[in-house]
Amino acid sequence: MTGETDLQKLLASMTPQLLAGTYVFATLAPDAPTPAGLDPVMQFREHEGLTLIVTEDEAKAAGLAGTFRCRMITLDVHSSLEAVGFLAAITAKLAAAGMGVNPVSAFYHDHLFVPAERAEEALAILRKLAAESGGLAQRPSA
C-alpha cells in the first residue's frame, strides 16, 4: 500500500490546486473509435459507452457534445487508494454549499471536477477545510 491513509493528515496536508483550462464530459458509443487528437485526462469504459474527460476545446474540435463544463482541482497530497472518508469529507463540504462535484481517484492524487463558474468558490472551501484540519493550503490558484 502506498500513500497516506490517515484522514486527519490527508485533510490537513491536502493542497488543492486549480488547474488551467475548462473540461467537459463526453461519451462515445461502445464500438466507436476515439477521435484522433484527443488526449483525455480520464477515460472509463462502461457498458453503455466510453466516458471521456477532455478539454472543452478538444471536444469541440472532435465534434463531441460535451456536458458539465468544469474545472479540475487536484488535491496535492499522495492519498492511498485505501484511504477511508477523504473524498466523503470533501464532497460533503461542497454539497453543503450546494455544489455538485465529480471526483476521480488516480494512483497518486484525487481530482475534483467542479462547475466551471464555481471553481474559485470550491477552492476556497477546500482551503478552509484544510486549514480547519490543521493545514495551511495557501498556494495560489491557476
Salt bridges, closest charged atoms under 4 A:
GLU56 OE2 - ARG69 NE 2.62
ASP76 OD2 - ARG139 NH1 2.74
GLU121 OE1 - ARG118 NE 2.88
GLU132 OE1 - LYS93 NZ 3.99
GLU132 OE2 - LYS128 NZ 3.86
